[in-house]
Amino acid sequence: MHYNIDPSALVNIPCPSCGEKTAVSVATIETSPRLRCEACGAMYAINARKVMDKLQAAQEQAELERRRRGV
Ligand SMILES: [Zn+2]
């Protein structure tokens, strides 16, 4: 699946343990990295596919909105 998303865009990923958000670039997310939460020290893996699907859906929604306003 091709994602039409700016690779330098930052996404806030919430820690599954404490909810603290860490800003990660799209380019980094695509590598499915493991993150360490700075607030509680928990290690967690990013599910790249899940995050990217969500971003893609949000972007498509925004695109639809834009088009609707355009006409
Ligand atoms: Zn945490």
N, CA, C, O and the ligand as a Tripos MOL2 file, in Angstrom:
@<TRIPOS>MOLECULE
protein
  285   283    72     0     0
PROTEIN
NO_CHARGES

@<TRIPOS>ATOM
      1 N           0.8450   -1.2040    0.0000 N.3       1 MET1
      2 CA          0.0000    0.0000    0.0000 C.3       1 MET1
      3 C           0.8660    1.2340    0.0000 C.2       1 MET1
      4 O           1.8100    1.3470    0.7810 O.2       1 MET1
      5 N           0.5380    2.1610   -0.8830 N.am      2 HIS2
      6 CA          1.2960    3.4090   -0.9390 C.3       2 HIS2
      7 C           0.5750    4.4910   -0.1290 C.2       2 HIS2
      8 O          -0.6230    4.7240   -0.2860 O.2       2 HIS2
      9 N           1.3350    5.1270    0.7240 N.am      3 TYR3
     10 CA          0.7560    6.1930    1.5330 C.3       3 TYR3
     11 C           1.2060    7.5420    1.0050 C.2       3 TYR3
     12 O           2.3990    7.7860    0.8190 O.2       3 TYR3
     13 N           0.2580    8.3980    0.7700 N.am      4 ASN4
     14 CA          0.5710    9.7210    0.2490 C.3       4 ASN4
     15 C           0.6680   10.7080    1.4130 C.2       4 ASN4
     16 O          -0.1380   11.6290    1.5450 O.2       4 ASN4
     17 N           1.6860   10.4840    2.2520 N.am      5 ILE5
     18 CA          1.8220   11.2890    3.4640 C.3       5 ILE5
     19 C           3.2340   11.8350    3.5580 C.2       5 ILE5
     20 O           4.2020   11.1200    3.3020 O.2       5 ILE5
     21 N           3.3490   13.0970    3.9240 N.am      6 ASP6
     22 CA          4.6410   13.7540    4.0710 C.3       6 ASP6
     23 C           5.4980   12.9970    5.1000 C.2       6 ASP6
     24 O           5.1280   12.9150    6.2710 O.2       6 ASP6
     25 N           6.6500   12.4400    4.6620 N.am      7 PRO7
     26 CA          7.4650   11.6320    5.5730 C.3       7 PRO7
     27 C           8.0690   12.4240    6.7230 C.2       7 PRO7
     28 O           8.5040   11.8410    7.7160 O.2       7 PRO7
     29 N           8.1000   13.7540    6.5960 N.am      8 SER8
     30 CA          8.6900   14.5410    7.6810 C.3       8 SER8
     31 C           7.6360   15.0060    8.6860 C.2       8 SER8
     32 O           7.9690   15.6240    9.6970 O.2       8 SER8
     33 N           6.3660   14.7080    8.4070 N.am      9 ALA9
     34 CA          5.3010   15.0980    9.3250 C.3       9 ALA9
     35 C           5.4610   14.3640   10.6620 C.2       9 ALA9
     36 O           5.8440   13.1940   10.6950 O.2       9 ALA9
     37 N           5.1690   15.0530   11.7430 N.am     10 LEU10
     38 CA          5.2970   14.4390   13.0700 C.3      10 LEU10
     39 C           3.9470   13.9310   13.5520 C.2      10 LEU10
     40 O           2.9180   14.5850   13.3790 O.2      10 LEU10
     41 N           3.9750   12.7570   14.1560 N.am     11 VAL11
     42 CA          2.7550   12.1520   14.6850 C.3      11 VAL11
     43 C           2.9640   11.8950   16.1700 C.2      11 VAL11
     44 O           4.0220   11.4170   16.5780 O.2      11 VAL11
     45 N           1.9540   12.2130   16.9800 N.am     12 ASN12
     46 CA          2.0530   11.9290   18.4080 C.3      12 ASN12
     47 C           1.5980   10.5090   18.6970 C.2      12 ASN12
     48 O           0.4450   10.1490   18.4560 O.2      12 ASN12
     49 N           2.5200    9.7070   19.2190 N.am     13 ILE13
     50 CA          2.2050    8.3250   19.5560 C.3      13 ILE13
     51 C           2.0650    8.2220   21.0680 C.2      13 ILE13
     52 O           3.0140    8.5090   21.7970 O.2      13 ILE13
     53 N           0.8820    7.8140   21.5520 N.am     14 PRO14
     54 CA          0.7040    7.7050   23.0010 C.3      14 PRO14
     55 C           1.3450    6.4350   23.5720 C.2      14 PRO14
     56 O           1.2710    5.3670   22.9640 O.2      14 PRO14
     57 N           1.9620    6.5620   24.7260 N.am     15 CYS15
     58 CA          2.5410    5.4170   25.4180 C.3      15 CYS15
     59 C           1.4040    4.5060   25.8930 C.2      15 CYS15
     60 O           0.4490    4.9870   26.5040 O.2      15 CYS15
     61 N           1.4910    3.2000   25.6200 N.am     16 PRO16
     62 CA          0.4200    2.2840   26.0280 C.3      16 PRO16
     63 C           0.3390    2.1330   27.5410 C.2      16 PRO16
     64 O          -0.6750    1.6880   28.0790 O.2      16 PRO16
     65 N           1.4040    2.5030   28.2100 N.am     17 SER17
     66 CA          1.4460    2.3170   29.6490 C.3      17 SER17
     67 C           0.9490    3.5470   30.4190 C.2      17 SER17
     68 O           0.1680    3.4100   31.3610 O.2      17 SER17
     69 N           1.3980    4.7510   30.0220 N.am     18 CYS18
     70 CA          1.0000    5.9450   30.7830 C.3      18 CYS18
     71 C           0.2710    6.9850   29.9430 C.2      18 CYS18
     72 O          -0.2810    7.9420   30.4850 O.2      18 CYS18
     73 N           0.2640    6.8080   28.6230 N.am     19 GLY19
     74 CA         -0.4720    7.7460   27.7750 C.3      19 GLY19
     75 C           0.3230    8.9620   27.3480 C.2      19 GLY19
     76 O          -0.1600    9.7670   26.5510 O.2      19 GLY19
     77 N           1.5360    9.1110   27.8650 N.am     20 GLU20
     78 CA          2.3920   10.2340   27.4780 C.3      20 GLU20
     79 C           2.6880   10.1500   25.9740 C.2      20 GLU20
     80 O           3.0340    9.0830   25.4660 O.2      20 GLU20
     81 N           2.5500   11.2780   25.2670 N.am     21 LYS21
     82 CA          2.7480   11.2300   23.8210 C.3      21 LYS21
     83 C           4.1700   11.5750   23.4050 C.2      21 LYS21
     84 O           4.7870   12.4970   23.9390 O.2      21 LYS21
     85 N           4.6720   10.8200   22.4490 N.am     22 THR22
     86 CA          5.9880   11.0750   21.8760 C.3      22 THR22
     87 C           5.8030   11.4220   20.4100 C.2      22 THR22
     88 O           5.1060   10.7130   19.6850 O.2      22 THR22
     89 N           6.4310   12.5210   19.9650 N.am     23 ALA23
     90 CA          6.3260   12.9210   18.5620 C.3      23 ALA23
     91 C           7.3410   12.1540   17.7280 C.2      23 ALA23
     92 O           8.5400   12.1940   18.0050 O.2      23 ALA23
     93 N           6.8560   11.4580   16.7060 N.am     24 VAL24
     94 CA          7.7130   10.6510   15.8430 C.3      24 VAL24
     95 C           7.4030   11.0150   14.3960 C.2      24 VAL24
     96 O           6.2390   11.2040   14.0420 O.2      24 VAL24
     97 N           8.4300   11.1160   13.5600 N.am     25 SER25
     98 CA          8.1800   11.4560   12.1620 C.3      25 SER25
     99 C           7.6080   10.2460   11.4210 C.2      25 SER25
    100 O           7.8370    9.0970   11.7990 O.2      25 SER25
    101 N           6.8660   10.5330   10.3680 N.am     26 VAL26
    102 CA          6.2630    9.4720    9.5610 C.3      26 VAL26
    103 C           7.3390    8.5410    9.0080 C.2      26 VAL26
    104 O           7.1530    7.3250    8.9580 O.2      26 VAL26
    105 N           8.4710    9.1220    8.5920 N.am     27 ALA27
    106 CA          9.5700    8.3150    8.0480 C.3      27 ALA27
    107 C          10.0560    7.3080    9.0810 C.2      27 ALA27
    108 O          10.3720    6.1690    8.7400 O.2      27 ALA27
    109 N          10.1150    7.7230   10.3350 N.am     28 THR28
    110 CA         10.5470    6.8230   11.4090 C.3      28 THR28
    111 C           9.4910    5.7610   11.6930 C.2      28 THR28
    112 O           9.8120    4.5890   11.8890 O.2      28 THR28
    113 N           8.2510    6.1750   11.7140 N.am     29 ILE29
    114 CA          7.1540    5.2340   11.9930 C.3      29 ILE29
    115 C           7.1540    4.0890   10.9880 C.2      29 ILE29
    116 O           6.8950    2.9360   11.3360 O.2      29 ILE29
    117 N           7.4500    4.4280    9.7290 N.am     30 GLU30
    118 CA          7.4180    3.4090    8.6770 C.3      30 GLU30
    119 C           8.4290    2.2920    8.8960 C.2      30 GLU30
    120 O           8.3140    1.2240    8.2940 O.2      30 GLU30
    121 N           9.4170    2.5280    9.7540 N.am     31 THR31
    122 CA         10.3970    1.4820   10.0450 C.3      31 THR31
    123 C           9.9540    0.6240   11.2330 C.2      31 THR31
    124 O          10.7140   -0.2280   11.6920 O.2      31 THR31
    125 N           8.7420    0.8390   11.7310 N.am     32 SER32
    126 CA          8.2190    0.1120   12.8980 C.3      32 SER32
    127 C           9.2110    0.0770   14.0560 C.2      32 SER32
    128 O           9.5950   -0.9970   14.5190 O.2      32 SER32
    129 N           9.6240    1.2520   14.5220 N.am     33 PRO33
    130 CA         10.6480    1.3000   15.5670 C.3      33 PRO33
    131 C          10.1030    0.9380   16.9420 C.2      33 PRO33
    132 O           8.8920    0.9090   17.1600 O.2      33 PRO33
    133 N          11.0130    0.6660   17.8590 N.am     34 ARG34
    134 CA         10.6200    0.5310   19.2540 C.3      34 ARG34
    135 C          10.9360    1.8540   19.9250 C.2      34 ARG34
    136 O          11.9970    2.4380   19.7050 O.2      34 ARG34
    137 N          10.0050    2.3210   20.7450 N.am     35 LEU35
    138 CA         10.1960    3.5930   21.4260 C.3      35 LEU35
    139 C          10.3480    3.3800   22.9240 C.2      35 LEU35
    140 O           9.8210    2.4220   23.4890 O.2      35 LEU35
    141 N          11.0810    4.2960   23.5580 N.am     36 ARG36
    142 CA         11.1160    4.2740   25.0050 C.3      36 ARG36
    143 C          10.4010    5.5220   25.4840 C.2      36 ARG36
    144 O          10.7570    6.6340   25.0960 O.2      36 ARG36
    145 N           9.4000    5.3450   26.3210 N.am     37 CYS37
    146 CA          8.6320    6.4670   26.8440 C.3      37 CYS37
    147 C           9.5090    7.2700   27.7830 C.2      37 CYS37
    148 O          10.1250    6.7170   28.6940 O.2      37 CYS37
    149 N           9.5680    8.5980   27.5590 N.am     38 GLU38
    150 CA         10.4180    9.4290   28.4020 C.3      38 GLU38
    151 C           9.7930    9.6780   29.7630 C.2      38 GLU38
    152 O          10.4860   10.0320   30.7180 O.2      38 GLU38
    153 N           8.4880    9.4940   29.8490 N.am     39 ALA39
    154 CA          7.8080    9.7540   31.1120 C.3      39 ALA39
    155 C           7.9130    8.5710   32.0810 C.2      39 ALA39
    156 O           8.1980    8.7610   33.2640 O.2      39 ALA39
    157 N           7.6810    7.3490   31.5800 N.am     40 CYS40
    158 CA          7.6590    6.2030   32.4940 C.3      40 CYS40
    159 C           8.7190    5.1510   32.1720 C.2      40 CYS40
    160 O           8.8810    4.1910   32.9250 O.2      40 CYS40
    161 N           9.4430    5.3180   31.0610 N.am     41 GLY41
    162 CA         10.5200    4.3960   30.7380 C.3      41 GLY41
    163 C          10.0790    3.1140   30.0620 C.2      41 GLY41
    164 O          10.9090    2.2490   29.7850 O.2      41 GLY41
    165 N           8.7850    2.9710   29.7880 N.am     42 ALA42
    166 CA          8.2910    1.7470   29.1490 C.3      42 ALA42
    167 C           8.7930    1.6660   27.7110 C.2      42 ALA42
    168 O           8.8980    2.6810   27.0220 O.2      42 ALA42
    169 N           9.1030    0.4410   27.2620 N.am     43 MET43
    170 CA          9.4730    0.2170   25.8760 C.3      43 MET43
    171 C           8.2350   -0.2790   25.1500 C.2      43 MET43
    172 O           7.5000   -1.1230   25.6640 O.2      43 MET43
    173 N           8.0080    0.2430   23.9630 N.am     44 TYR44
    174 CA          6.8800   -0.2630   23.2050 C.3      44 TYR44
    175 C           7.1570   -0.1620   21.7180 C.2      44 TYR44
    176 O           7.9040    0.7070   21.2690 O.2      44 TYR44
    177 N           6.5450   -1.0640   20.9590 N.am     45 ALA45
    178 CA          6.7260   -1.1000   19.5080 C.3      45 ALA45
    179 C           5.6090   -0.3220   18.8350 C.2      45 ALA45
    180 O           4.4650   -0.3300   19.2910 O.2      45 ALA45
    181 N           5.9550    0.3470   17.7510 N.am     46 ILE46
    182 CA          4.9450    1.0370   16.9600 C.3      46 ILE46
    183 C           4.4360    0.0880   15.8850 C.2      46 ILE46
    184 O           5.2210   -0.5400   15.1740 O.2      46 ILE46
    185 N           3.1250   -0.0110   15.7720 N.am     47 ASN47
    186 CA          2.5270   -0.7890   14.6980 C.3      47 ASN47
    187 C           2.3720    0.1540   13.4990 C.2      47 ASN47
    188 O           1.3770    0.8680   13.3720 O.2      47 ASN47
    189 N           3.3890    0.1340   12.6190 N.am     48 ALA48
    190 CA          3.4460    1.0950   11.5110 C.3      48 ALA48
    191 C           2.1760    1.0440   10.6590 C.2      48 ALA48
    192 O           1.6160    2.0790   10.2980 O.2      48 ALA48
    193 N           1.7440   -0.1460   10.3530 N.am     49 ARG49
    194 CA          0.5880   -0.3110    9.4840 C.3      49 ARG49
    195 C          -0.6480    0.3410   10.0850 C.2      49 ARG49
    196 O          -1.3970    1.0330    9.3950 O.2      49 ARG49
    197 N          -0.8500    0.1150   11.3680 N.am     50 LYS50
    198 CA         -2.0190    0.6520   12.0610 C.3      50 LYS50
    199 C          -1.9820    2.1840   12.0850 C.2      50 LYS50
    200 O          -2.9730    2.8510   11.7910 O.2      50 LYS50
    201 N          -0.8070    2.7210   12.4440 N.am     51 VAL51
    202 CA         -0.6630    4.1760   12.5240 C.3      51 VAL51
    203 C          -0.8390    4.8020   11.1470 C.2      51 VAL51
    204 O          -1.5240    5.8150   11.0020 O.2      51 VAL51
    205 N          -0.2140    4.1930   10.1290 N.am     52 MET52
    206 CA         -0.2760    4.7550    8.7850 C.3      52 MET52
    207 C          -1.6910    4.6680    8.2030 C.2      52 MET52
    208 O          -2.1350    5.5760    7.5010 O.2      52 MET52
    209 N          -2.3860    3.5850    8.4950 N.am     53 ASP53
    210 CA         -3.7680    3.4640    8.0250 C.3      53 ASP53
    211 C          -4.6330    4.5770    8.6070 C.2      53 ASP53
    212 O          -5.4880    5.1480    7.9300 O.2      53 ASP53
    213 N          -4.3870    4.8640    9.8780 N.am     54 LYS54
    214 CA         -5.1490    5.8970   10.5630 C.3      54 LYS54
    215 C          -4.8470    7.2740    9.9540 C.2      54 LYS54
    216 O          -5.7500    8.0780    9.7220 O.2      54 LYS54
    217 N          -3.5640    7.5230    9.7030 N.am     55 LEU55
    218 CA         -3.1570    8.7940    9.0960 C.3      55 LEU55
    219 C          -3.7580    8.9490    7.7110 C.2      55 LEU55
    220 O          -4.2530   10.0130    7.3360 O.2      55 LEU55
    221 N          -3.6990    7.8450    6.9540 N.am     56 GLN56
    222 CA         -4.2140    7.8690    5.5880 C.3      56 GLN56
    223 C          -5.7120    8.1750    5.6020 C.2      56 GLN56
    224 O          -6.2000    8.9730    4.8020 O.2      56 GLN56
    225 N          -6.4270    7.5370    6.5130 N.am     57 ALA57
    226 CA         -7.8700    7.7530    6.6190 C.3      57 ALA57
    227 C          -8.1610    9.2080    6.9790 C.2      57 ALA57
    228 O          -9.0780    9.8160    6.4280 O.2      57 ALA57
    229 N          -7.3800    9.7600    7.9010 N.am     58 ALA58
    230 CA         -7.5780   11.1480    8.3220 C.3      58 ALA58
    231 C          -7.3070   12.0950    7.1580 C.2      58 ALA58
    232 O          -8.0030   13.0920    6.9670 O.2      58 ALA58
    233 N          -6.2710   11.7540    6.3830 N.am     59 GLN59
    234 CA         -5.9260   12.6080    5.2520 C.3      59 GLN59
    235 C          -6.9960   12.5640    4.1750 C.2      59 GLN59
    236 O          -7.3430   13.5900    3.5900 O.2      59 GLN59
    237 N          -7.5200   11.3590    3.9160 N.am     60 GLU60
    238 CA         -8.5750   11.2360    2.9090 C.3      60 GLU60
    239 C          -9.8260   11.9830    3.3420 C.2      60 GLU60
    240 O         -10.5210   12.5850    2.5230 O.2      60 GLU60
    241 N         -10.0990   11.9360    4.6300 N.am     61 GLN61
    242 CA        -11.2450   12.6540    5.1750 C.3      61 GLN61
    243 C         -11.0760   14.1550    4.9560 C.2      61 GLN61
    244 O         -12.0120   14.8440    4.5480 O.2      61 GLN61
    245 N          -9.8670   14.6540    5.2350 N.am     62 ALA62
    246 CA         -9.5780   16.0780    5.0680 C.3      62 ALA62
    247 C          -9.7110   16.4770    3.6040 C.2      62 ALA62
    248 O         -10.1940   17.5600    3.2750 O.2      62 ALA62
    249 N          -9.2710   15.5730    2.7370 N.am     63 GLU63
    250 CA         -9.3460   15.8240    1.2950 C.3      63 GLU63
    251 C         -10.8080   15.9350    0.8380 C.2      63 GLU63
    252 O         -11.1550   16.8170    0.0530 O.2      63 GLU63
    253 N         -11.6510   15.0370    1.3370 N.am     64 LEU64
    254 CA        -13.0750   15.0660    1.0120 C.3      64 LEU64
    255 C         -13.7050   16.3670    1.4740 C.2      64 LEU64
    256 O         -14.4930   16.9850    0.7580 O.2      64 LEU64
    257 N         -13.3430   16.7710    2.6870 N.am     65 GLU65
    258 CA        -13.8660   18.0190    3.2450 C.3      65 GLU65
    259 C         -13.5140   19.1910    2.3400 C.2      65 GLU65
    260 O         -14.3440   20.0460    2.0310 O.2      65 GLU65
    261 N         -12.2200   19.1960    1.9180 N.am     66 ARG66
    262 CA        -11.7390   20.2810    1.0750 C.3      66 ARG66
    263 C         -12.5340   20.3360   -0.2240 C.2      66 ARG66
    264 O         -12.9420   21.4070   -0.6710 O.2      66 ARG66
    265 N         -12.7480   19.1610   -0.8240 N.am     67 ARG67
    266 CA        -13.4640   19.1200   -2.0870 C.3      67 ARG67
    267 C         -14.9040   19.5870   -1.9350 C.2      67 ARG67
    268 O         -15.4500   20.2940   -2.7820 O.2      67 ARG67
    269 N         -15.5010   19.1640   -0.8170 N.am     68 ARG68
    270 CA        -16.8850   19.5110   -0.5790 C.3      68 ARG68
    271 C         -17.0390   21.0250   -0.4420 C.2      68 ARG68
    272 O         -18.0000   21.6190   -0.9310 O.2      68 ARG68
    273 N         -16.0670   21.6270    0.2360 N.am     69 ARG69
    274 CA        -16.1150   23.0740    0.3950 C.3      69 ARG69
    275 C         -15.8530   23.7940   -0.9180 C.2      69 ARG69
    276 O         -16.3380   24.9040   -1.1350 O.2      69 ARG69
    277 N         -15.0630   23.1420   -1.8130 N.am     70 GLY70
    278 CA        -14.6620   23.7610   -3.0720 C.3      70 GLY70
    279 C         -15.8130   23.9500   -4.0450 C.2      70 GLY70
    280 O         -15.8050   24.8850   -4.8460 O.2      70 GLY70
    281 N         -16.8000   23.0710   -3.9820 N.am     71 VAL71
    282 CA        -17.9080   23.1850   -4.9600 C.3      71 VAL71
    283 C         -19.0450   24.0690   -4.5190 C.2      71 VAL71
    284 O         -20.0180   24.2350   -5.2540 O.2      71 VAL71
    285 ZN          4.8490    5.9530   29.4500 Zn       72 ZN72
@<TRIPOS>BOND
     1     1     2 1
     2     2     3 1
     3     3     4 2
     4     3     5 am
     5     5     6 1
     6     6     7 1
     7     7     8 2
     8     7     9 am
     9     9    10 1
    10    10    11 1
    11    11    12 2
    12    11    13 am
    13    13    14 1
    14    14    15 1
    15    15    16 2
    16    15    17 am
    17    17    18 1
    18    18    19 1
    19    19    20 2
    20    19    21 am
    21    21    22 1
    22    22    23 1
    23    23    24 2
    24    23    25 am
    25    25    26 1
    26    26    27 1
    27    27    28 2
    28    27    29 am
    29    29    30 1
    30    30    31 1
    31    31    32 2
    32    31    33 am
    33    33    34 1
    34    34    35 1
    35    35    36 2
    36    35    37 am
    37    37    38 1
    38    38    39 1
    39    39    40 2
    40    39    41 am
    41    41    42 1
    42    42    43 1
    43    43    44 2
    44    43    45 am
    45    45    46 1
    46    46    47 1
    47    47    48 2
    48    47    49 am
    49    49    50 1
    50    50    51 1
    51    51    52 2
    52    51    53 am
    53    53    54 1
    54    54    55 1
    55    55    56 2
    56    55    57 am
    57    57    58 1
    58    58    59 1
    59    59    60 2
    60    59    61 am
    61    61    62 1
    62    62    63 1
    63    63    64 2
    64    63    65 am
    65    65    66 1
    66    66    67 1
    67    67    68 2
    68    67    69 am
    69    69    70 1
    70    70    71 1
    71    71    72 2
    72    71    73 am
    73    73    74 1
    74    74    75 1
    75    75    76 2
    76    75    77 am
    77    77    78 1
    78    78    79 1
    79    79    80 2
    80    79    81 am
    81    81    82 1
    82    82    83 1
    83    83    84 2
    84    83    85 am
    85    85    86 1
    86    86    87 1
    87    87    88 2
    88    87    89 am
    89    89    90 1
    90    90    91 1
    91    91    92 2
    92    91    93 am
    93    93    94 1
    94    94    95 1
    95    95    96 2
    96    95    97 am
    97    97    98 1
    98    98    99 1
    99    99   100 2
   100    99   101 am
   101   101   102 1
   102   102   103 1
   103   103   104 2
   104   103   105 am
   105   105   106 1
   106   106   107 1
   107   107   108 2
   108   107   109 am
   109   109   110 1
   110   110   111 1
   111   111   112 2
   112   111   113 am
   113   113   114 1
   114   114   115 1
   115   115   116 2
   116   115   117 am
   117   117   118 1
   118   118   119 1
   119   119   120 2
   120   119   121 am
   121   121   122 1
   122   122   123 1
   123   123   124 2
   124   123   125 am
   125   125   126 1
   126   126   127 1
   127   127   128 2
   128   127   129 am
   129   129   130 1
   130   130   131 1
   131   131   132 2
   132   131   133 am
   133   133   134 1
   134   134   135 1
   135   135   136 2
   136   135   137 am
   137   137   138 1
   138   138   139 1
   139   139   140 2
   140   139   141 am
   141   141   142 1
   142   142   143 1
   143   143   144 2
   144   143   145 am
   145   145   146 1
   146   146   147 1
   147   147   148 2
   148   147   149 am
   149   149   150 1
   150   150   151 1
   151   151   152 2
   152   151   153 am
   153   153   154 1
   154   154   155 1
   155   155   156 2
   156   155   157 am
   157   157   158 1
   158   158   159 1
   159   159   160 2
   160   159   161 am
   161   161   162 1
   162   162   163 1
   163   163   164 2
   164   163   165 am
   165   165   166 1
   166   166   167 1
   167   167   168 2
   168   167   169 am
   169   169   170 1
   170   170   171 1
   171   171   172 2
   172   171   173 am
   173   173   174 1
   174   174   175 1
   175   175   176 2
   176   175   177 am
   177   177   178 1
   178   178   179 1
   179   179   180 2
   180   179   181 am
   181   181   182 1
   182   182   183 1
   183   183   184 2
   184   183   185 am
   185   185   186 1
   186   186   187 1
   187   187   188 2
   188   187   189 am
   189   189   190 1
   190   190   191 1
   191   191   192 2
   192   191   193 am
   193   193   194 1
   194   194   195 1
   195   195   196 2
   196   195   197 am
   197   197   198 1
   198   198   199 1
   199   199   200 2
   200   199   201 am
   201   201   202 1
   202   202   203 1
   203   203   204 2
   204   203   205 am
   205   205   206 1
   206   206   207 1
   207   207   208 2
   208   207   209 am
   209   209   210 1
   210   210   211 1
   211   211   212 2
   212   211   213 am
   213   213   214 1
   214   214   215 1
   215   215   216 2
   216   215   217 am
   217   217   218 1
   218   218   219 1
   219   219   220 2
   220   219   221 am
   221   221   222 1
   222   222   223 1
   223   223   224 2
   224   223   225 am
   225   225   226 1
   226   226   227 1
   227   227   228 2
   228   227   229 am
   229   229   230 1
   230   230   231 1
   231   231   232 2
   232   231   233 am
   233   233   234 1
   234   234   235 1
   235   235   236 2
   236   235   237 am
   237   237   238 1
   238   238   239 1
   239   239   240 2
   240   239   241 am
   241   241   242 1
   242   242   243 1
   243   243   244 2
   244   243   245 am
   245   245   246 1
   246   246   247 1
   247   247   248 2
   248   247   249 am
   249   249   250 1
   250   250   251 1
   251   251   252 2
   252   251   253 am
   253   253   254 1
   254   254   255 1
   255   255   256 2
   256   255   257 am
   257   257   258 1
   258   258   259 1
   259   259   260 2
   260   259   261 am
   261   261   262 1
   262   262   263 1
   263   263   264 2
   264   263   265 am
   265   265   266 1
   266   266   267 1
   267   267   268 2
   268   267   269 am
   269   269   270 1
   270   270   271 1
   271   271   272 2
   272   271   273 am
   273   273   274 1
   274   274   275 1
   275   275   276 2
   276   275   277 am
   277   277   278 1
   278   278   279 1
   279   279   280 2
   280   279   281 am
   281   281   282 1
   282   282   283 1
   283   283   284 2
@<TRIPOS>SUBSTRUCTURE
     1 MET1         2 RESIDUE 1 A MET
     2 HIS2         6 RESIDUE 1 A HIS
     3 TYR3        10 RESIDUE 1 A TYR
     4 ASN4        14 RESIDUE 1 A ASN
     5 ILE5        18 RESIDUE 1 A ILE
     6 ASP6        22 RESIDUE 1 A ASP
     7 PRO7        26 RESIDUE 1 A PRO
     8 SER8        30 RESIDUE 1 A SER
     9 ALA9        34 RESIDUE 1 A ALA
    10 LEU10       38 RESIDUE 1 A LEU
    11 VAL11       42 RESIDUE 1 A VAL
    12 ASN12       46 RESIDUE 1 A ASN
    13 ILE13       50 RESIDUE 1 A ILE
    14 PRO14       54 RESIDUE 1 A PRO
    15 CYS15       58 RESIDUE 1 A CYS
    16 PRO16       62 RESIDUE 1 A PRO
    17 SER17       66 RESIDUE 1 A SER
    18 CYS18       70 RESIDUE 1 A CYS
    19 GLY19       74 RESIDUE 1 A GLY
    20 GLU20       78 RESIDUE 1 A GLU
    21 LYS21       82 RESIDUE 1 A LYS
    22 THR22       86 RESIDUE 1 A THR
    23 ALA23       90 RESIDUE 1 A ALA
    24 VAL24       94 RESIDUE 1 A VAL
    25 SER25       98 RESIDUE 1 A SER
    26 VAL26      102 RESIDUE 1 A VAL
    27 ALA27      106 RESIDUE 1 A ALA
    28 THR28      110 RESIDUE 1 A THR
    29 ILE29      114 RESIDUE 1 A ILE
    30 GLU30      118 RESIDUE 1 A GLU
    31 THR31      122 RESIDUE 1 A THR
    32 SER32      126 RESIDUE 1 A SER
    33 PRO33      130 RESIDUE 1 A PRO
    34 ARG34      134 RESIDUE 1 A ARG
    35 LEU35      138 RESIDUE 1 A LEU
    36 ARG36      142 RESIDUE 1 A ARG
    37 CYS37      146 RESIDUE 1 A CYS
    38 GLU38      150 RESIDUE 1 A GLU
    39 ALA39      154 RESIDUE 1 A ALA
    40 CYS40      158 RESIDUE 1 A CYS
    41 GLY41      162 RESIDUE 1 A GLY
    42 ALA42      166 RESIDUE 1 A ALA
    43 MET43      170 RESIDUE 1 A MET
    44 TYR44      174 RESIDUE 1 A TYR
    45 ALA45      178 RESIDUE 1 A ALA
    46 ILE46      182 RESIDUE 1 A ILE
    47 ASN47      186 RESIDUE 1 A ASN
    48 ALA48      190 RESIDUE 1 A ALA
    49 ARG49      194 RESIDUE 1 A ARG
    50 LYS50      198 RESIDUE 1 A LYS
    51 VAL51      202 RESIDUE 1 A VAL
    52 MET52      206 RESIDUE 1 A MET
    53 ASP53      210 RESIDUE 1 A ASP
    54 LYS54      214 RESIDUE 1 A LYS
    55 LEU55      218 RESIDUE 1 A LEU
    56 GLN56      222 RESIDUE 1 A GLN
    57 ALA57      226 RESIDUE 1 A ALA
    58 ALA58      230 RESIDUE 1 A ALA
    59 GLN59      234 RESIDUE 1 A GLN
    60 GLU60      238 RESIDUE 1 A GLU
    61 GLN61      242 RESIDUE 1 A GLN
    62 ALA62      246 RESIDUE 1 A ALA
    63 GLU63      250 RESIDUE 1 A GLU
    64 LEU64      254 RESIDUE 1 A LEU
    65 GLU65      258 RESIDUE 1 A GLU
    66 ARG66      262 RESIDUE 1 A ARG
    67 ARG67      266 RESIDUE 1 A ARG
    68 ARG68      270 RESIDUE 1 A ARG
    69 ARG69      274 RESIDUE 1 A ARG
    70 GLY70      278 RESIDUE 1 A GLY
    71 VAL71      282 RESIDUE 1 A VAL
    72 ZN72       285 GROUP 0 **** ****
